[in-house]
Amino acid sequence: MNQKTSDNKILHISLALLIVASCLIVSFLVCLKAVREKSDLREVLKVGSDADLAGSSIYYVPMVTDADNTEKAQRELKFRCEECPSVKEVFPRYSFNVYTGIQKYIPEEAKRYMIEGHIPVEDYRKMSEESWFLESDDASLALAFVYSGEDGSLRYPITLSDGKVLRSLLPNQILLGSDAKEKYKIGDEIWVVRMDEDLCYSFFSCEVAGFIPEEKPLLAIGAQGDPADLEAFLSSINDERKIEKDLFSGQVSTYYGVVSSMTDAYGHKSGWSYMSDMIIIPEEGYDENSLKKDLQGILSSPERIVSYDSIAHDYENKIEKESDRLNTQIIIAIAVPAVLLLGTSLFSILKKKKSSEKA
């Protein structure tokens, strides 16, 4: 065998090994992605199961809200619903509301516009046109409210990015999406600029209490849109970013945050974010139709009450179809390199046999 033949053989073997190795890597990545997708699909269902939502109903709030976006009005609506004989408990969920600011301090220039601690809308509009405001480094914040007890206790605990389960969120504490970790840390004081209940802008001092993983489904907070299925109902911050991007031509809020309530130094309370839906837990022996009948005249559109079980059932059908598709991907991903390896081995055996016959 001359040197040229030897070099060609080494080159062919190297190319074959490279192709096989590339196929194995691609197949591994395809399998890993498919397995993760299957896991993510199941995780959504698990969130509802862990929260014991079976038997409850979901009321999707129409465009015309059922109560003013104030803490008092929302608590009164919850109380009126729970007075119905068929209703055991109601948990309102609120979506992320954009056009909120977040900054590390109150600029001195802003204080000139303040009247009793807050800034009227027209004055805030004038202030926002000033050069110092346009050059400030404050960021935009999409803010959602989470309904809590008078003591700050959460009906549905929130799992933080460090794995800790948060069971209460006190007034003026804020949870930020994990993207904010680059700029803020737990214990930081920040100022949230938002419209208050008097329809003026106030600066609310908040303490960063933790960070929420942006890819995990949320139960305590609602979605911006009208959820059509369980995956939309239990949307994540990442899902909300995509919705915001579609709604506002590619622009999204810099950060996402969650609070239970906020009050400024002058006693002004923040207006709440928009209610997206209610989780309604019925008394034993009552069904969806009983809820619709009892809540007539209290909720604006009780016909929009849907049983959680039907939503979960539809989602299980979706999981079954998606799982079939992902299983096919996994089988193909495993079969391609296996066939390639088998073919390479057979080719090598036949080539050796042919060489020995010539010898």
C-alpha positions in Angstrom: 0.0 0.0 0.0 1.5 3.3 -1.1 1.5 6.5 1.0 -1.2 8.1 -1.2 -3.6 5.1 -0.7 -2.9 5.2 3.0 -3.6 8.9 3.3 -6.9 8.5 1.3 -8.0 5.6 3.6 -7.3 7.8 6.7 -9.2 10.6 5.2 -12.2 8.4 4.4 -12.2 7.0 7.9 -12.0 10.4 9.4 -14.8 11.8 7.3 -17.0 8.7 8.1 -16.3 9.2 11.9 -17.0 12.9 11.6 -20.4 12.3 9.9 -21.3 9.6 12.5 -20.2 11.9 15.4 -22.2 14.8 13.9 -25.3 12.6 13.5 -25.0 11.4 17.1 -24.7 14.9 18.4 -27.7 16.2 16.4 -29.7 13.1 17.4 -28.8 13.6 21.0 -29.9 17.3 20.9 -33.2 16.4 19.1 -33.9 13.8 21.7 -33.1 16.2 24.5 -35.3 18.9 23.1 -38.2 16.5 22.6 -37.9 15.1 26.1 -37.8 18.7 27.5 -40.9 19.6 25.5 -42.7 16.6 26.8 -41.7 17.5 30.4 -42.8 21.1 29.9 -46.2 20.0 28.6 -46.7 17.8 31.7 -45.4 20.6 34.0 -48.3 22.8 33.0 -50.8 20.1 33.9 -48.9 19.4 37.2 -49.3 23.0 38.3 -53.1 22.8 38.2 -53.0 19.3 39.8 -50.7 20.5 42.7 -53.0 23.5 43.3 -56.0 21.1 43.5 -58.0 23.0 40.8 -60.0 19.9 39.9 -63.7 20.7 40.3 -63.2 24.5 40.3 -64.3 26.9 37.5 -62.6 29.7 35.7 -64.3 33.0 35.0 -62.8 34.9 32.1 -63.3 38.6 32.6 -64.6 40.4 29.5 -63.3 43.7 28.2 -65.7 45.6 30.5 -64.3 44.9 34.0 -66.5 43.8 36.8 -65.0 46.2 39.4 -62.8 49.3 39.5 -59.1 48.6 39.6 -58.8 49.5 43.2 -58.0 47.2 46.1 -61.3 48.1 47.9 -63.5 47.4 44.9 -61.8 44.1 44.1 -62.1 42.9 47.7 -65.8 43.9 47.7 -66.4 41.9 44.5 -64.7 38.8 46.0 -66.9 39.2 49.1 -70.1 39.5 47.1 -69.2 36.4 45.1 -68.4 34.4 48.2 -71.8 35.3 49.7 -73.5 33.1 47.1 -74.5 29.6 48.5 -72.7 27.8 45.6 -69.4 29.6 46.1 -66.8 28.5 48.6 -63.9 30.7 47.6 -62.9 33.1 44.8 -59.4 34.0 43.8 -59.0 36.9 41.4 -56.0 36.9 39.0 -54.4 40.0 37.5 -52.5 40.3 34.3 -49.3 42.3 33.7 -49.9 45.9 33.0 -47.4 47.9 30.9 -46.4 51.5 31.0 -45.0 51.4 34.5 -41.6 52.7 35.4 -38.8 51.4 37.7 -35.8 53.4 38.9 -33.4 53.5 41.8 -34.2 57.0 43.0 -36.6 59.9 42.6 -35.0 62.6 40.4 -35.0 66.0 42.1 -36.5 67.6 39.0 -39.6 65.3 39.4 -40.3 66.7 42.9 -41.1 70.1 41.4 -44.1 68.6 39.7 -45.4 66.8 42.9 -48.6 68.0 44.6 -49.1 66.2 47.9 -46.7 63.5 46.8 -48.1 62.6 43.4 -48.1 64.2 40.0 -51.3 64.9 38.0 -51.5 63.2 34.6 -51.1 66.4 32.6 -48.1 67.5 34.6 -46.5 64.1 34.3 -47.0 64.3 30.5 -45.2 67.7 30.5 -42.4 66.3 32.7 -41.9 63.4 30.4 -41.0 65.8 27.6 -38.2 67.4 29.5 -34.6 66.6 28.5 -33.6 65.3 31.9 -36.5 62.8 31.9 -35.7 61.6 28.4 -32.0 61.1 29.4 -32.8 59.3 32.6 -31.8 55.7 33.0 -35.1 54.5 34.4 -36.5 51.3 32.8 -40.0 50.1 31.9 -41.8 47.6 34.1 -44.8 45.4 33.3 -46.5 45.0 36.7 -49.0 42.5 37.9 -50.8 42.4 41.2 -51.3 39.2 43.1 -54.3 38.9 45.5 -53.2 38.3 49.1 -54.8 38.1 52.5 -54.8 41.0 54.8 -51.6 39.6 56.4 -50.0 39.3 53.0 -50.5 35.5 52.8 -50.7 34.1 49.3 -53.6 31.6 48.4 -51.2 30.1 45.8 -47.5 30.3 46.8 -45.0 31.4 44.2 -41.8 29.5 43.6 -38.7 31.7 43.2 -35.8 31.2 40.9 -33.6 29.9 43.8 -36.2 27.2 44.5 -37.6 28.9 47.6 -41.4 28.8 47.9 -42.9 32.2 48.8 -46.1 32.0 50.9 -46.6 35.7 51.6 -45.9 39.0 49.9 -46.2 42.1 52.1 -47.3 45.5 50.8 -44.5 47.3 48.9 -42.5 44.2 48.4 -41.8 43.3 44.8 -40.8 40.2 43.0 -38.9 40.7 39.7 -38.5 38.5 36.8 -35.1 36.7 36.8 -33.8 39.0 34.0 -33.6 41.8 36.6 -30.9 39.9 38.5 -28.2 41.6 36.4 -29.2 45.0 37.9 -30.9 44.4 41.2 -30.4 42.1 44.2 -32.7 41.0 47.1 -33.1 43.8 49.6 -32.6 46.6 47.1 -35.0 49.6 47.4 -36.5 50.6 44.1 -39.1 53.2 43.0 -42.0 52.1 41.0 -43.7 54.9 39.0 -47.3 54.2 38.5 -50.8 55.7 38.4 -52.5 55.7 41.8 -56.2 55.4 42.8 -56.6 59.2 42.4 -55.5 58.8 38.7 -52.2 60.7 39.4 -48.7 59.3 39.2 -46.9 58.3 42.4 -43.5 57.0 43.3 -43.9 53.9 45.3 -40.9 52.7 47.3 -40.6 48.9 47.1 -38.1 46.3 48.4 -37.0 43.6 46.1 -38.1 40.4 47.8 -37.0 37.8 45.2 -36.9 36.8 41.6 -39.4 34.7 39.5 -38.1 32.3 36.9 -39.3 33.7 33.6 -39.9 30.3 31.8 -42.1 28.7 34.5 -45.9 28.7 34.4 -47.6 31.0 36.9 -50.8 30.3 38.8 -51.0 33.3 41.1 -50.9 35.8 38.2 -53.2 35.9 35.1 -52.5 36.2 31.4 -52.9 39.4 29.3 -55.1 37.8 26.7 -58.2 35.6 26.9 -56.8 32.2 27.6 -58.1 29.6 25.2 -56.5 26.6 26.9 -54.6 25.5 30.0 -51.2 26.5 28.6 -52.5 30.0 28.0 -54.2 30.1 31.4 -50.9 29.2 33.1 -48.7 31.4 31.1 -45.1 32.4 32.0 -43.3 35.7 32.0 -41.7 34.6 28.7 -45.2 34.0 27.3 -46.3 37.4 28.4 -43.2 39.0 26.7 -44.2 37.4 23.4 -47.8 38.8 23.8 -46.5 42.2 24.6 -44.1 42.1 21.6 -47.0 41.2 19.3 -49.3 43.9 20.8 -46.8 46.7 20.6 -44.9 46.1 17.4 -41.8 44.5 18.9 -41.4 46.7 21.9 -41.4 44.9 25.3 -41.0 46.1 28.9 -37.5 45.9 30.3 -38.5 44.0 33.4 -41.5 42.2 34.8 -42.6 42.5 38.4 -45.3 41.3 40.9 -46.6 43.1 44.0 -49.5 42.5 46.4 -50.2 46.2 47.0 -48.3 49.5 47.1 -48.7 52.7 49.1 -46.5 55.8 48.7 -45.1 57.9 51.5 -48.2 60.2 51.4 -50.7 57.4 51.7 -51.7 57.2 48.1 -52.5 53.6 47.0 -51.6 52.2 43.6 -54.3 51.4 41.2 -54.4 47.6 40.5 -53.6 45.9 37.3 -56.4 44.6 35.2 -58.2 41.4 36.3 -57.8 38.7 33.8 -59.9 36.0 35.4 -61.2 34.4 38.6 -60.6 30.9 40.0 -64.0 30.0 41.5 -64.0 27.1 44.0 -67.6 25.8 44.5 -69.2 24.4 47.6 -69.5 20.6 47.6 -72.5 19.5 45.6 -72.6 22.5 43.3 -71.6 22.6 39.6 -70.8 25.1 36.9 -74.4 25.8 36.1 -75.1 26.5 39.8 -72.3 29.0 39.8 -73.6 30.7 36.6 -77.1 31.0 38.2 -75.9 32.3 41.6 -73.5 34.9 40.1 -76.0 36.4 37.8 -76.2 40.1 38.5 -72.8 40.0 40.4 -70.5 39.2 37.5 -71.1 41.0 34.2 -70.9 37.8 32.0 -71.4 34.7 34.1 -71.8 32.7 30.9 -68.0 33.0 30.6 -67.5 30.6 33.5 -65.8 27.4 32.3 -65.0 24.3 34.4 -61.3 23.7 35.0 -61.8 20.0 34.3 -63.0 20.7 30.7 -59.9 22.9 30.1 -57.6 20.3 31.6 -59.3 17.5 29.5 -58.7 19.5 26.3 -55.1 20.0 27.3 -54.6 16.3 28.0 -55.8 15.6 24.4 -53.3 18.2 23.2 -50.5 16.5 25.2 -51.4 13.2 23.7 -51.1 14.6 20.1 -47.9 16.5 20.9 -46.4 13.4 22.6 -47.1 11.3 19.5 -45.3 13.9 17.4 -42.4 14.2 19.9 -42.1 10.4 20.2 -41.8 10.2 16.4 -39.0 12.7 16.5 -37.2 10.7 19.2 -37.6 7.4 17.2 -36.2 9.1 14.0 -33.4 10.7 16.0 -32.3 7.3 17.4 -32.9 5.4 14.2 -30.9 7.6 11.8 -27.5 7.3 13.6 -28.3 3.6 14.3 -28.8 2.9 10.6 -25.8 5.0 9.8 -23.6 3.1 12.3 -24.9 -0.3 11.0 -24.3 0.8 7.4 -20.8 2.0 8.2 -20.0 -1.3 10.0 -21.3 -3.4 7.1 -19.4 -1.4 4.6 -16.2 -1.8 6.6 -16.7 -5.6 7.0 -17.4 -6.0 3.2 -14.4 -3.9 2.3 -12.1 -6.0 4.6 -13.5 -9.2 3.1 -13.0 -7.9 -0.5 -9.4 -6.9 0.4 -8.7 -10.3 1.9 -10.1 -12.1 -1.2 -7.8 -10.1 -3.4 -4.8 -10.9 -1.2 
